[in-house]
Amino acid sequence: MKIKVNYFGRLAELAGTDSEQIALTAEPDSENLLKQLEEKHPLLKGQVSALAINGEILQKRIKLRAGDEADLFPPFAGG
Amino acid sequence: MKDVFIQGPIDPEMIAGSVAAHQKKKHIGAHHLFLGQVRADEMQGSRVKAIEYSAQKEIANRVIHEIREEAFERFELCCLHVYHSLGKVEAGSICFFVFVSSGHRHKSREALGFLVDAIKARAPIFGKEILEDGNHQWKTNK
C-alpha cells in the first residue's frame, strides 16, 4: 500500500527530498508510518513535531488507506 | 477562506492603506497592529541576511481562519486582518502583519496578543534563515 509523504522546512533537508511515495511495510497506521520513515531517514529521528494526513494535523494514531497524503512538520516558526 | 499569504515582504504602503481604509468605519475606537520584522541576528560568526518562508498553505490558512473565529468569539472586535509573507524577506522588512480593531482599546490589545501567539504556535509556517556568508539555519520561535 502506497502513500505520498511531503517533508516541510528542515525535514526536507534531513530526508534529502521534498516528497516521496512510500510503500508501507507494517500495519498501515500513522505511528508505523513515522517509524518506517525514521528507519529510512535516520536523521528524522526526534525531529518530527507534527504529522498531518490529508490536510488534518493528527492528535492521535489513525489508520491509513492507499492514496493518503502525509505532511511531516518540524516545529512551527511563523512570524 | 481567505489566503493570508503574500509573496515576499509586506509593503509598508499597504499597511498605511489598510489603516486609512478603516477611517470610514466610525464605530471603531481603537486599532492594534503587530508588525513582525526580519531581524539581522548574529549567528555562527555571520549575520541573518533574509528569511525564506514556506508553509503548508492549505492547513495554515484553515488554522488561521479558526484562530480568527476564536478571536471574534472571545473579544468584542469590529474587524481583524492577518497577512504573512512567503518566500524571501530581507532583514529589516515586514513579514507578519496582524491588524485588530475594536470599539475600545482593552479588547483589541488583548485580542492582538492572543492572535500573534496562536498563529506562531499553531500554523505550519517555517523560516530558513539565510546568512551573509551563504550558510543557513532554520528559524525557531522562542
Backbone of each chain as ProteinMPNN parsed JSONL, in Angstrom:
{"seq_chain_A": "MKIKVNYFGRLAELAGTDSEQIALTAEPDSENLLKQLEEKHPLLKGQVSALAINGEILQKRIKLRAGDEADLFPPFAGG", "coords_chain_A": {"N_chain_A": [[0.841, -1.199, 0.0], [0.592, 2.144, -0.964], [1.567, 5.442, 0.009], [1.67, 9.058, -0.264], [4.307, 11.131, 0.827], [5.068, 14.253, 2.216], [7.675, 16.5, 2.975], [8.418, 19.136, 5.194], [10.046, 22.355, 5.638], [12.936, 22.159, 7.62], [12.882, 19.394, 7.69], [12.804, 18.45, 5.074], [15.379, 18.819, 4.224], [16.687, 17.039, 5.94], [15.601, 14.606, 5.168], [16.379, 14.577, 2.59], [14.771, 15.052, 0.447], [11.79, 16.637, -0.941], [9.478, 15.313, -1.167], [7.97, 12.068, -1.437], [7.01, 8.743, -2.543], [5.775, 6.214, -0.475], [5.901, 2.816, 0.289], [4.031, 1.113, 2.499], [5.139, -1.037, 5.055], [4.38, -2.266, 7.403], [1.509, -2.762, 9.624], [-0.927, -0.569, 8.428], [-0.777, 2.374, 9.777], [-0.598, 5.661, 11.374], [1.473, 5.82, 13.28], [3.165, 3.695, 12.627], [3.896, 4.49, 10.094], [5.478, 6.766, 10.664], [7.533, 5.514, 12.088], [8.609, 3.877, 10.102], [9.53, 5.822, 8.313], [11.476, 7.074, 9.845], [13.271, 5.011, 10.048], [14.055, 4.751, 7.419], [15.12, 7.284, 6.936], [17.324, 8.123, 9.013], [18.12, 10.572, 10.144], [15.813, 11.946, 10.643], [14.845, 11.184, 13.054], [13.285, 11.986, 16.069], [12.843, 14.574, 15.232], [10.457, 15.238, 14.093], [7.695, 17.184, 14.533], [4.985, 17.426, 14.124], [2.344, 15.692, 12.424], [0.41, 15.502, 9.537], [-2.486, 14.134, 8.005], [-3.935, 13.945, 4.92], [-4.371, 16.727, 5.008], [-5.159, 17.235, 7.63], [-4.074, 17.92, 10.838], [-2.761, 15.542, 13.004], [-3.972, 14.37, 16.158], [-3.935, 12.018, 17.392], [-3.141, 8.486, 16.976], [-3.923, 7.161, 13.777], [-5.622, 5.04, 11.371], [-4.321, 4.236, 8.123], [-4.973, 4.703, 4.591], [-4.696, 3.451, 1.217], [-3.343, 5.813, -1.048], [-3.547, 7.953, 0.646], [-2.276, 11.131, 1.844], [0.573, 12.336, 3.415], [1.817, 14.886, 5.557], [4.79, 16.007, 6.929], [5.975, 17.787, 9.692], [8.426, 20.054, 11.05], [9.117, 21.86, 14.176], [6.814, 24.615, 14.357], [7.333, 27.874, 12.938], [6.409, 30.453, 12.375], [5.962, 34.037, 11.768]], "CA_chain_A": [[0.0, 0.0, 0.0], [1.464, 3.316, -1.096], [1.056, 6.776, 0.309], [2.613, 10.119, -0.601], [4.788, 11.834, 2.017], [5.689, 15.561, 1.948], [8.51, 16.977, 4.088], [8.416, 20.603, 5.236], [11.118, 23.056, 6.338], [14.192, 21.451, 7.866], [12.74, 17.946, 7.475], [13.116, 18.15, 3.672], [16.847, 18.685, 4.172], [17.096, 15.827, 6.651], [15.176, 13.44, 4.372], [17.028, 14.669, 1.277], [13.746, 15.215, -0.597], [10.569, 17.351, -0.517], [8.29, 14.484, -1.313], [8.254, 10.73, -1.983], [5.984, 7.705, -2.373], [6.251, 5.201, 0.47], [5.109, 1.576, 0.373], [4.014, 0.757, 3.924], [5.5, -2.451, 5.234], [3.709, -2.808, 8.604], [0.094, -2.372, 9.77], [-0.93, 0.823, 7.943], [-1.282, 3.467, 10.617], [0.275, 6.843, 11.397], [2.677, 5.556, 14.096], [4.063, 2.827, 11.857], [4.443, 5.303, 9.002], [6.586, 7.56, 11.222], [8.624, 4.585, 12.41], [9.24, 3.452, 8.838], [10.244, 6.967, 7.734], [12.681, 7.301, 10.655], [14.241, 3.96, 9.691], [14.578, 5.07, 6.08], [15.91, 8.526, 7.038], [17.616, 8.188, 10.459], [18.255, 11.962, 10.627], [14.482, 12.468, 11.032], [14.514, 10.706, 14.414], [13.107, 13.015, 17.097], [12.747, 15.915, 14.639], [9.105, 15.479, 13.558], [6.896, 17.727, 15.639], [3.564, 17.197, 13.838], [2.051, 14.913, 11.22], [-0.958, 15.709, 9.028], [-2.926, 13.195, 6.977], [-4.945, 14.575, 4.057], [-4.635, 18.106, 5.409], [-5.601, 17.36, 9.03], [-2.998, 17.623, 11.79], [-3.24, 14.45, 13.871], [-3.83, 14.455, 17.618], [-3.77, 10.635, 17.874], [-2.838, 7.478, 15.954], [-5.068, 6.79, 12.928], [-5.351, 4.069, 10.306], [-4.055, 4.862, 6.821], [-5.503, 4.0, 3.415], [-3.93, 3.689, -0.016], [-3.634, 7.11, -1.648], [-3.479, 9.039, 1.643], [-1.124, 12.009, 1.699], [1.069, 12.718, 4.744], [2.722, 16.045, 5.658], [5.602, 15.951, 8.154], [6.395, 19.139, 10.054], [9.285, 20.365, 12.191], [8.409, 22.881, 14.965], [6.319, 25.757, 13.573], [8.219, 29.036, 13.164], [5.88, 31.629, 11.684], [6.15, 35.351, 12.389]], "C_chain_A": [[0.877, 1.252, 0.0], [0.77, 4.588, -0.616], [2.129, 7.811, -0.043], [3.008, 10.861, 0.684], [5.463, 13.138, 1.587], [6.462, 16.009, 3.192], [8.587, 18.496, 4.035], [9.618, 21.134, 6.016], [12.371, 22.196, 6.44], [14.085, 19.952, 7.546], [13.059, 17.559, 6.037], [14.628, 18.001, 3.496], [17.291, 17.377, 4.802], [16.74, 14.566, 5.861], [15.851, 13.439, 2.995], [16.036, 14.777, 0.131], [12.55, 15.99, -0.036], [9.393, 16.397, -0.392], [8.674, 13.11, -1.866], [7.047, 9.821, -1.78], [6.568, 6.65, -1.444], [5.315, 3.999, 0.421], [5.174, 1.108, 1.815], [4.264, -0.732, 4.096], [4.79, -3.074, 6.432], [2.216, -2.487, 8.541], [-0.039, -0.892, 9.391], [-1.582, 1.81, 8.915], [-0.203, 4.539, 10.765], [1.567, 6.597, 12.188], [3.681, 4.718, 13.303], [4.668, 3.571, 10.671], [5.654, 6.096, 9.513], [7.802, 6.689, 11.506], [9.384, 4.196, 11.143], [10.07, 4.591, 8.219], [11.53, 7.251, 8.511], [13.737, 6.227, 10.385], [14.882, 4.266, 8.348], [15.511, 6.284, 6.126], [16.259, 8.739, 8.517], [17.755, 9.612, 10.997], [16.917, 12.554, 11.078], [14.138, 12.153, 12.488], [14.445, 11.862, 15.413], [12.899, 14.426, 16.555], [11.335, 16.254, 14.151], [8.22, 15.976, 14.692], [5.398, 17.584, 15.39], [3.429, 16.453, 12.514], [0.612, 15.207, 10.812], [-1.254, 14.623, 7.999], [-4.076, 13.861, 6.224], [-5.358, 15.952, 4.59], [-5.122, 18.304, 6.831], [-4.447, 17.001, 9.948], [-3.522, 16.612, 12.817], [-3.0, 14.76, 15.347], [-3.604, 13.058, 18.181], [-3.493, 9.725, 16.684], [-4.084, 7.219, 15.103], [-4.631, 5.747, 11.896], [-5.124, 4.816, 8.993], [-4.646, 4.006, 5.707], [-4.664, 4.341, 2.2], [-4.328, 5.05, -0.588], [-3.649, 8.257, -0.655], [-2.226, 9.874, 1.399], [-0.714, 12.505, 3.095], [1.968, 13.94, 4.628], [3.467, 15.932, 6.975], [6.175, 17.332, 8.44], [7.442, 19.151, 11.162], [8.536, 21.384, 13.063], [8.02, 24.094, 14.101], [7.122, 27.007, 13.934], [7.743, 30.272, 12.408], [6.194, 32.912, 12.447], [7.519, 35.923, 12.108]], "O_chain_A": [[1.772, 1.407, 0.831], [-0.431, 4.78, -0.806], [3.318, 7.5, -0.114], [2.159, 11.176, 1.517], [6.321, 13.137, 0.705], [5.966, 15.91, 4.314], [8.794, 19.079, 2.971], [10.14, 20.477, 6.917], [12.804, 21.586, 5.463], [15.075, 19.32, 7.178], [13.539, 16.451, 5.794], [15.096, 17.166, 2.72], [18.16, 16.685, 4.272], [17.479, 13.582, 5.881], [15.886, 12.411, 2.318], [16.41, 14.614, -1.031], [12.317, 16.005, 1.173], [8.452, 16.626, 0.368], [9.599, 13.001, -2.671], [6.178, 10.094, -0.952], [7.717, 6.24, -1.604], [4.095, 4.143, 0.5], [6.243, 0.747, 2.306], [3.693, -1.568, 3.396], [4.615, -4.292, 6.473], [1.721, -2.0, 7.525], [0.652, -0.048, 9.961], [-2.79, 2.042, 8.868], [0.94, 4.357, 10.345], [2.629, 7.099, 11.819], [4.881, 4.992, 13.305], [5.809, 3.317, 10.287], [6.714, 6.102, 8.887], [8.938, 7.06, 11.212], [10.615, 4.184, 11.108], [11.153, 4.367, 7.678], [12.547, 7.621, 7.925], [14.937, 6.486, 10.476], [16.082, 4.07, 8.154], [16.544, 6.319, 5.457], [15.55, 9.472, 9.207], [17.531, 9.841, 12.186], [16.889, 13.545, 11.808], [13.255, 12.776, 13.077], [15.404, 12.614, 15.583], [12.792, 15.375, 17.331], [11.043, 17.407, 13.835], [8.02, 15.28, 15.688], [4.614, 17.615, 16.338], [4.268, 16.565, 11.62], [-0.296, 15.166, 11.642], [-0.381, 14.24, 7.22], [-5.064, 14.285, 6.824], [-6.541, 16.292, 4.617], [-5.466, 19.423, 7.212], [-3.897, 15.903, 9.855], [-4.581, 16.803, 13.416], [-1.977, 15.329, 15.727], [-3.137, 12.912, 19.311], [-3.597, 10.143, 15.531], [-5.18, 7.074, 15.642], [-3.447, 5.596, 11.594], [-5.672, 5.898, 8.783], [-4.802, 2.792, 5.834], [-4.005, 5.379, 2.153], [-5.508, 5.399, -0.61], [-3.753, 9.417, -1.055], [-1.246, 9.398, 0.826], [-1.536, 13.021, 3.852], [2.788, 14.027, 3.714], [2.847, 15.779, 8.028], [6.774, 17.968, 7.573], [7.365, 18.36, 12.103], [7.41, 21.746, 12.722], [8.782, 24.535, 13.24], [7.538, 27.182, 15.079], [8.544, 31.037, 11.871], [6.627, 32.885, 13.599], [7.832, 37.024, 12.561]]}, "seq_chain_B": "MKDVFIQGPIDPEMIAGSVAAHQKKKHIGAHHLFLGQVRADEMQGSRVKAIEYSAQKEIANRVIHEIREEAFERFELCCLHVYHSLGKVEAGSICFFVFVSSGHRHKSREALGFLVDAIKARAPIFGKEILEDGNHQWKTNK", "coords_chain_B": {"N_chain_B": [[-12.371, 30.667, 2.056], [-9.982, 32.934, 3.403], [-6.868, 33.75, 1.848], [-3.986, 34.19, 3.536], [-1.451, 34.663, 2.75], [1.315, 36.454, 1.362], [3.408, 37.009, -1.361], [6.785, 37.439, -0.812], [8.096, 40.455, 0.891], [5.977, 42.414, 3.167], [4.498, 45.294, 2.141], [5.057, 48.485, 3.496], [3.442, 50.579, 2.629], [1.081, 49.315, 1.998], [0.235, 48.644, 4.525], [-0.227, 51.168, 5.651], [-2.258, 51.939, 3.931], [-4.19, 50.132, 4.648], [-4.833, 50.954, 7.231], [-5.882, 53.493, 6.623], [-8.124, 52.74, 5.172], [-9.878, 51.99, 7.117], [-10.935, 54.261, 8.198], [-13.449, 55.056, 7.543], [-15.087, 53.474, 9.009], [-16.815, 54.171, 11.557], [-17.515, 53.257, 14.059], [-15.399, 52.141, 15.223], [-13.0, 52.415, 17.82], [-10.434, 51.903, 18.501], [-7.354, 50.734, 17.231], [-5.144, 47.988, 17.051], [-1.938, 47.076, 16.059], [0.26, 44.539, 14.942], [3.512, 44.217, 13.805], [5.66, 42.121, 12.387], [9.118, 41.97, 11.97], [11.946, 41.143, 9.986], [14.825, 40.185, 11.594], [18.279, 41.026, 11.825], [19.893, 38.887, 13.071], [22.9, 37.915, 14.783], [24.789, 35.062, 14.107], [26.656, 32.024, 14.279], [29.082, 33.288, 13.656], [28.297, 34.886, 11.592], [25.697, 36.814, 9.943], [22.124, 37.207, 9.868], [20.721, 37.538, 6.723], [18.397, 37.359, 5.306], [15.08, 35.92, 5.511], [13.676, 32.964, 4.328], [10.499, 32.107, 3.766], [8.288, 29.311, 4.133], [5.362, 27.229, 3.827], [2.696, 24.96, 4.81], [0.298, 25.666, 3.016], [-2.506, 25.26, 2.76], [-3.321, 24.055, 5.182], [-2.324, 25.981, 6.977], [-3.785, 28.3, 6.276], [-6.348, 27.428, 6.954], [-6.092, 26.915, 9.717], [-5.468, 29.489, 10.644], [-7.796, 30.783, 9.959], [-9.531, 29.505, 11.775], [-8.441, 30.412, 14.169], [-8.975, 33.127, 13.916], [-11.803, 33.037, 14.051], [-12.078, 32.17, 16.695], [-11.013, 34.408, 18.003], [-12.9, 36.368, 17.342], [-15.054, 35.367, 18.76], [-14.171, 35.498, 21.411], [-13.394, 38.146, 21.974], [-14.567, 41.547, 21.772], [-14.717, 42.464, 18.744], [-14.361, 44.636, 15.91], [-13.158, 44.412, 13.376], [-10.639, 42.364, 11.759], [-7.5, 41.512, 10.567], [-5.105, 39.472, 8.906], [-1.858, 38.948, 7.674], [0.785, 37.162, 6.126], [4.152, 36.664, 5.138], [5.455, 34.793, 2.321], [8.173, 33.021, 0.832], [11.166, 34.917, 0.031], [12.302, 37.287, 2.426], [13.959, 40.175, 3.136], [16.292, 41.177, 5.763], [15.056, 43.616, 7.997], [12.736, 44.063, 6.663], [9.119, 43.76, 6.587], [7.348, 40.892, 7.696], [5.088, 39.815, 8.821], [1.842, 40.669, 9.618], [-0.593, 41.775, 11.704], [-3.771, 42.999, 12.325], [-5.99, 44.531, 14.341], [-9.185, 45.681, 15.197], [-11.352, 47.509, 17.358], [-14.119, 48.606, 19.456], [-13.125, 49.658, 21.771], [-9.937, 50.091, 23.481], [-8.985, 48.019, 25.232], [-10.007, 45.513, 24.473], [-9.059, 45.158, 21.832], [-6.347, 45.179, 22.273], [-5.898, 42.925, 23.908], [-6.822, 40.922, 22.195], [-5.007, 41.087, 20.096], [-2.581, 40.14, 21.227], [-3.335, 37.497, 21.776], [-3.853, 36.557, 19.142], [-1.365, 36.817, 17.723], [0.332, 35.13, 19.215], [-1.06, 32.676, 19.009], [-1.091, 32.17, 16.246], [1.631, 31.934, 15.67], [2.168, 29.643, 17.176], [0.45, 27.648, 16.165], [0.166, 27.519, 13.358], [1.346, 25.905, 10.421], [4.094, 27.088, 9.469], [7.266, 27.937, 8.208], [10.714, 28.989, 8.537], [13.598, 29.717, 6.77], [16.671, 30.77, 7.65], [18.763, 32.815, 5.97], [22.154, 33.303, 5.82], [24.715, 35.893, 5.807], [27.146, 34.833, 4.985], [26.493, 32.849, 3.233], [25.715, 30.426, 4.303], [23.03, 28.659, 6.012], [20.375, 28.538, 8.482], [17.709, 27.021, 10.425], [14.856, 28.8, 11.396], [13.723, 29.194, 14.761], [10.991, 29.5, 17.009], [10.765, 31.502, 19.925]], "CA_chain_B": [[-11.429, 31.02, 3.122], [-9.023, 33.942, 2.947], [-5.457, 33.383, 1.762], [-3.271, 35.243, 4.282], [-0.051, 34.747, 2.327], [1.761, 37.45, 0.392], [4.729, 36.624, -1.835], [7.801, 38.452, -0.493], [7.826, 41.295, 2.061], [4.716, 43.162, 3.23], [4.823, 46.683, 1.814], [4.53, 49.442, 4.494], [2.357, 51.374, 1.989], [-0.14, 48.507, 2.107], [-0.167, 48.741, 5.932], [-0.808, 52.512, 5.784], [-3.523, 51.923, 3.181], [-5.131, 49.336, 5.419], [-5.289, 51.837, 8.32], [-6.716, 54.537, 6.007], [-9.39, 52.145, 4.719], [-10.781, 51.812, 8.258], [-11.397, 55.551, 8.724], [-14.899, 55.228, 7.326], [-15.81, 52.636, 9.988], [-16.746, 55.115, 12.678], [-17.793, 52.624, 15.352], [-14.104, 51.702, 15.758], [-12.358, 53.405, 18.685], [-9.03, 51.537, 18.747], [-6.684, 49.738, 16.382], [-3.84, 47.485, 17.488], [-1.221, 46.448, 14.945], [1.54, 43.878, 15.175], [4.316, 44.116, 12.594], [6.863, 41.313, 12.582], [10.164, 42.423, 11.05], [13.077, 40.202, 9.952], [15.921, 40.73, 12.395], [19.605, 40.588, 11.359], [20.582, 38.237, 14.2], [24.243, 37.377, 14.545], [24.903, 33.652, 14.465], [27.736, 31.253, 13.653], [30.069, 34.213, 13.109], [27.752, 35.623, 10.45], [24.507, 37.587, 10.283], [20.965, 36.866, 9.036], [20.515, 38.481, 5.611], [16.986, 37.257, 4.9], [14.404, 34.661, 5.86], [12.842, 32.425, 3.249], [9.36, 31.458, 4.429], [7.484, 28.315, 3.421], [4.222, 26.835, 4.669], [1.663, 24.09, 4.244], [-0.638, 26.795, 2.9], [-3.902, 24.862, 2.958], [-3.551, 23.893, 6.625], [-2.058, 27.258, 7.66], [-4.932, 29.198, 6.066], [-7.502, 26.943, 7.717], [-5.809, 27.128, 11.145], [-5.576, 30.93, 10.927], [-9.239, 31.064, 9.909], [-10.111, 29.049, 13.05], [-7.959, 31.328, 15.22], [-9.771, 34.361, 13.726], [-13.14, 32.781, 14.599], [-11.927, 32.156, 18.16], [-10.799, 35.787, 18.46], [-14.189, 37.081, 17.246], [-15.914, 34.879, 19.838], [-13.643, 35.843, 22.742], [-13.196, 39.587, 22.182], [-15.573, 42.302, 21.004], [-13.925, 43.07, 17.682], [-15.043, 45.133, 14.717], [-12.532, 43.661, 12.288], [-9.399, 41.675, 12.075], [-6.812, 41.13, 9.325], [-3.818, 38.784, 9.114], [-1.06, 38.701, 6.469], [2.109, 36.584, 6.406], [4.961, 36.511, 3.921], [6.017, 33.534, 1.823], [9.333, 33.347, 0.012], [12.287, 35.617, 0.659], [12.098, 38.614, 3.023], [15.264, 40.674, 3.597], [16.329, 41.757, 7.113], [14.534, 44.984, 8.025], [11.419, 44.125, 6.01], [7.996, 43.232, 7.368], [6.964, 39.541, 7.256], [3.875, 39.353, 9.53], [1.027, 41.856, 9.907], [-1.891, 41.465, 12.315], [-4.432, 44.286, 12.479], [-7.221, 44.273, 15.09], [-9.919, 46.91, 15.511], [-12.445, 47.302, 18.307], [-14.706, 49.86, 19.942], [-12.288, 50.147, 22.877], [-8.564, 49.584, 23.366], [-8.66, 46.816, 26.011], [-10.347, 44.303, 23.711], [-8.174, 44.979, 20.673], [-4.999, 44.869, 22.768], [-5.913, 41.517, 24.336], [-7.006, 40.07, 21.005], [-3.775, 41.09, 19.304], [-1.637, 39.222, 21.874], [-3.825, 36.142, 21.541], [-3.712, 36.197, 17.717], [0.048, 36.666, 17.34], [0.865, 33.921, 19.857], [-1.73, 31.476, 18.494], [-0.659, 31.927, 14.863], [3.009, 31.426, 15.735], [2.202, 28.301, 17.761], [-0.426, 26.625, 15.572], [0.14, 27.486, 11.885], [2.562, 25.285, 9.884], [4.894, 28.048, 8.698], [8.675, 27.653, 8.504], [11.592, 30.052, 8.059], [15.009, 29.362, 6.573], [17.445, 31.999, 7.837], [19.898, 32.854, 5.046], [23.206, 34.116, 6.435], [25.529, 36.669, 4.849], [28.259, 34.027, 4.446], [25.98, 31.838, 2.302], [25.131, 29.29, 5.032], [21.668, 28.927, 6.507], [19.874, 27.689, 9.56], [16.243, 27.097, 10.454], [14.307, 29.671, 12.446], [12.889, 28.59, 15.806], [10.278, 30.538, 17.763], [11.022, 31.434, 21.373]], "C_chain_B": [[-10.354, 31.968, 2.58], [-7.598, 33.373, 2.902], [-4.648, 34.504, 2.419], [-1.877, 35.499, 3.708], [0.184, 35.754, 1.208], [3.15, 37.013, -0.05], [5.722, 37.751, -1.544], [7.385, 39.313, 0.694], [6.464, 41.983, 1.991], [5.079, 44.647, 3.115], [4.239, 47.632, 2.873], [3.41, 50.324, 3.928], [1.02, 50.635, 2.108], [-0.684, 48.615, 3.535], [-0.85, 50.103, 6.161], [-2.173, 52.569, 5.096], [-4.606, 51.188, 3.949], [-5.693, 50.175, 6.578], [-6.259, 52.88, 7.745], [-8.095, 53.986, 5.63], [-10.385, 51.974, 5.863], [-11.338, 53.135, 8.79], [-12.883, 55.774, 8.515], [-15.731, 54.365, 8.279], [-15.796, 53.369, 11.324], [-17.175, 54.542, 14.033], [-16.492, 52.1, 15.981], [-13.511, 52.817, 16.61], [-10.882, 53.125, 18.887], [-8.554, 50.517, 17.726], [-5.447, 49.271, 17.129], [-3.204, 46.743, 16.33], [0.014, 45.738, 15.469], [2.253, 43.781, 13.84], [5.57, 43.321, 12.922], [7.884, 41.716, 11.533], [11.337, 41.443, 11.125], [14.296, 40.871, 10.582], [17.259, 40.16, 11.91], [20.388, 40.009, 12.529], [21.98, 37.813, 13.809], [24.248, 35.93, 14.962], [26.005, 32.983, 13.656], [28.766, 32.182, 12.988], [29.586, 34.977, 11.89], [26.493, 36.362, 10.903], [23.365, 37.188, 9.342], [20.739, 37.967, 7.997], [19.046, 38.523, 5.205], [16.399, 35.985, 5.494], [13.561, 34.243, 4.657], [11.723, 31.613, 3.9], [8.705, 30.429, 3.515], [6.367, 27.885, 4.371], [3.47, 25.691, 4.02], [0.46, 25.029, 4.181], [-2.077, 26.421, 3.237], [-4.207, 24.752, 4.462], [-3.372, 25.236, 7.336], [-3.254, 28.211, 7.491], [-6.144, 28.75, 6.885], [-7.307, 27.187, 9.211], [-5.971, 28.612, 11.497], [-7.04, 31.367, 10.87], [-9.903, 30.673, 11.241], [-9.689, 29.979, 14.201], [-8.715, 32.658, 15.143], [-11.155, 34.2, 14.347], [-13.106, 32.797, 16.13], [-11.804, 33.578, 18.693], [-12.115, 36.574, 18.414], [-15.142, 36.653, 18.362], [-15.476, 35.42, 21.195], [-13.598, 37.339, 23.021], [-14.237, 40.348, 21.354], [-14.843, 43.092, 19.919], [-14.801, 43.576, 16.546], [-14.457, 44.447, 13.489], [-11.126, 43.237, 12.641], [-8.767, 41.183, 10.777], [-5.461, 40.506, 9.659], [-3.146, 38.614, 7.754], [0.283, 38.12, 6.907], [2.853, 36.405, 5.09], [5.244, 35.044, 3.61], [7.203, 33.928, 0.958], [10.291, 34.244, 0.778], [11.917, 37.017, 1.165], [13.439, 39.058, 3.626], [15.161, 41.211, 5.028], [15.871, 43.214, 7.035], [13.168, 45.109, 7.369], [10.369, 43.427, 6.873], [7.548, 41.879, 6.779], [5.622, 39.089, 7.832], [3.114, 40.601, 9.974], [-0.32, 41.394, 10.455], [-2.514, 42.795, 12.721], [-5.814, 44.044, 13.101], [-7.891, 45.61, 15.415], [-11.115, 46.596, 16.398], [-13.024, 48.659, 18.697], [-13.788, 50.507, 20.975], [-10.953, 49.416, 22.928], [-8.298, 48.265, 24.09], [-8.885, 45.55, 25.193], [-9.381, 44.09, 22.554], [-6.764, 44.631, 21.129], [-4.897, 43.4, 23.179], [-5.968, 40.587, 23.131], [-5.709, 39.984, 20.203], [-2.752, 40.103, 19.893], [-2.027, 37.783, 21.626], [-3.533, 35.702, 20.106], [-2.252, 35.92, 17.338], [0.605, 35.366, 17.925], [0.25, 32.66, 19.252], [-1.258, 31.16, 17.074], [0.76, 31.37, 14.852], [3.039, 29.969, 16.219], [1.497, 27.252, 16.915], [-0.412, 26.531, 14.057], [1.45, 26.889, 11.341], [3.291, 26.192, 8.893], [6.35, 27.856, 9.159], [9.554, 28.747, 7.904], [13.031, 29.575, 7.965], [15.803, 30.667, 6.64], [18.698, 31.931, 6.963], [20.939, 33.801, 5.642], [24.036, 34.822, 5.369], [26.655, 35.85, 4.239], [27.784, 32.89, 3.542], [25.427, 30.601, 2.992], [23.68, 29.619, 5.426], [21.407, 28.116, 7.762], [18.373, 27.918, 9.679], [15.775, 27.887, 11.661], [13.542, 28.84, 13.472], [12.206, 29.726, 16.558], [10.539, 30.374, 19.25], [9.716, 31.587, 22.122]], "O_chain_B": [[-9.884, 31.82, 1.452], [-7.18, 32.625, 3.786], [-4.624, 35.631, 1.924], [-1.197, 36.438, 4.123], [-0.6, 35.892, 0.269], [3.986, 36.679, 0.789], [5.522, 38.885, -1.979], [6.453, 38.97, 1.421], [5.873, 42.122, 0.92], [5.869, 45.171, 3.9], [3.034, 47.588, 3.124], [2.531, 50.763, 4.67], [-0.03, 51.25, 2.293], [-1.896, 48.67, 3.743], [-1.911, 50.179, 6.782], [-3.117, 53.168, 5.61], [-5.778, 51.561, 3.913], [-6.887, 50.111, 6.87], [-7.326, 53.12, 8.311], [-9.104, 54.68, 5.753], [-11.586, 51.831, 5.63], [-12.13, 53.134, 9.733], [-13.505, 56.574, 9.213], [-16.951, 54.516, 8.344], [-14.873, 53.204, 12.122], [-17.195, 55.257, 15.035], [-16.487, 51.669, 17.134], [-13.503, 53.984, 16.221], [-10.147, 53.98, 19.38], [-9.259, 49.562, 17.402], [-4.771, 50.074, 17.771], [-3.833, 45.895, 15.697], [0.728, 46.257, 16.327], [1.677, 43.319, 12.855], [6.441, 43.796, 13.651], [7.564, 41.797, 10.347], [11.681, 40.968, 12.207], [14.732, 41.947, 10.174], [17.366, 38.968, 11.621], [21.413, 40.557, 12.935], [22.232, 37.408, 12.674], [23.77, 35.59, 16.045], [26.251, 33.333, 12.502], [29.257, 31.896, 11.896], [30.377, 35.645, 11.224], [26.253, 36.516, 12.1], [23.594, 36.871, 8.175], [20.588, 39.143, 8.326], [18.519, 39.565, 4.817], [17.127, 35.09, 5.923], [12.844, 35.045, 4.059], [11.967, 30.57, 4.507], [8.579, 30.63, 2.307], [6.426, 28.15, 5.572], [3.588, 25.472, 2.815], [-0.291, 25.172, 5.145], [-2.78, 27.171, 3.915], [-5.208, 25.279, 4.946], [-4.174, 25.591, 8.2], [-3.681, 28.851, 8.452], [-6.874, 29.574, 7.436], [-8.235, 27.613, 9.898], [-6.549, 28.946, 12.531], [-7.467, 32.223, 11.645], [-10.732, 31.415, 11.767], [-10.485, 30.287, 15.087], [-9.054, 33.246, 16.17], [-11.635, 35.078, 15.065], [-13.988, 33.362, 16.777], [-12.411, 33.921, 19.708], [-12.415, 37.347, 19.324], [-15.936, 37.456, 18.854], [-16.313, 35.76, 22.032], [-13.746, 37.762, 24.167], [-14.727, 39.835, 20.347], [-14.41, 44.224, 20.135], [-15.855, 43.009, 16.261], [-15.205, 43.952, 12.646], [-10.525, 43.66, 13.629], [-9.422, 40.514, 9.979], [-4.765, 40.95, 10.571], [-3.784, 38.188, 6.792], [0.847, 38.528, 7.923], [2.268, 36.046, 4.068], [5.27, 34.186, 4.492], [7.243, 35.031, 0.412], [10.241, 34.327, 2.006], [11.314, 37.817, 0.45], [13.98, 38.397, 4.512], [14.093, 41.644, 5.46], [16.252, 43.948, 6.123], [12.509, 46.14, 7.499], [10.683, 42.626, 7.754], [7.39, 41.728, 5.567], [5.07, 38.085, 7.383], [3.676, 41.481, 10.627], [-1.087, 40.716, 9.771], [-1.874, 43.616, 13.378], [-6.689, 43.438, 12.483], [-7.232, 46.552, 15.856], [-11.794, 45.583, 16.232], [-12.502, 49.71, 18.326], [-13.681, 51.73, 21.053], [-10.84, 48.274, 22.482], [-7.481, 47.468, 23.63], [-8.067, 44.631, 25.213], [-8.932, 42.968, 22.318], [-6.06, 43.876, 20.457], [-3.93, 42.718, 22.841], [-5.247, 39.591, 23.064], [-5.362, 38.92, 19.691], [-2.136, 39.329, 19.16], [-1.185, 36.944, 21.309], [-3.024, 34.604, 19.881], [-1.949, 34.907, 16.708], [1.264, 34.596, 17.227], [0.958, 31.682, 19.009], [-1.049, 29.993, 16.742], [1.055, 30.437, 14.106], [3.833, 29.163, 15.734], [1.889, 26.085, 16.933], [-0.928, 25.558, 13.505], [2.535, 27.309, 11.744], [3.136, 26.085, 7.677], [6.618, 27.643, 10.341], [9.199, 29.358, 6.896], [13.61, 29.096, 8.939], [15.634, 31.554, 5.803], [19.579, 31.1, 7.184], [20.64, 34.959, 5.933], [24.063, 34.423, 4.205], [27.083, 36.12, 3.117], [28.588, 32.055, 3.129], [24.742, 29.8, 2.357], [23.191, 30.724, 5.191], [22.109, 27.151, 8.066], [17.829, 28.869, 9.118], [16.229, 27.676, 12.786], [12.813, 27.912, 13.121], [12.787, 30.799, 16.722], [10.536, 29.261, 19.776], [9.703, 31.56, 23.353]]}, "name": "protein", "num_of_chains": 2, "seq": "MKIKVNYFGRLAELAGTDSEQIALTAEPDSENLLKQLEEKHPLLKGQVSALAINGEILQKRIKLRAGDEADLFPPFAGGMKDVFIQGPIDPEMIAGSVAAHQKKKHIGAHHLFLGQVRADEMQGSRVKAIEYSAQKEIANRVIHEIREEAFERFELCCLHVYHSLGKVEAGSICFFVFVSSGHRHKSREALGFLVDAIKARAPIFGKEILEDGNHQWKTNK"}
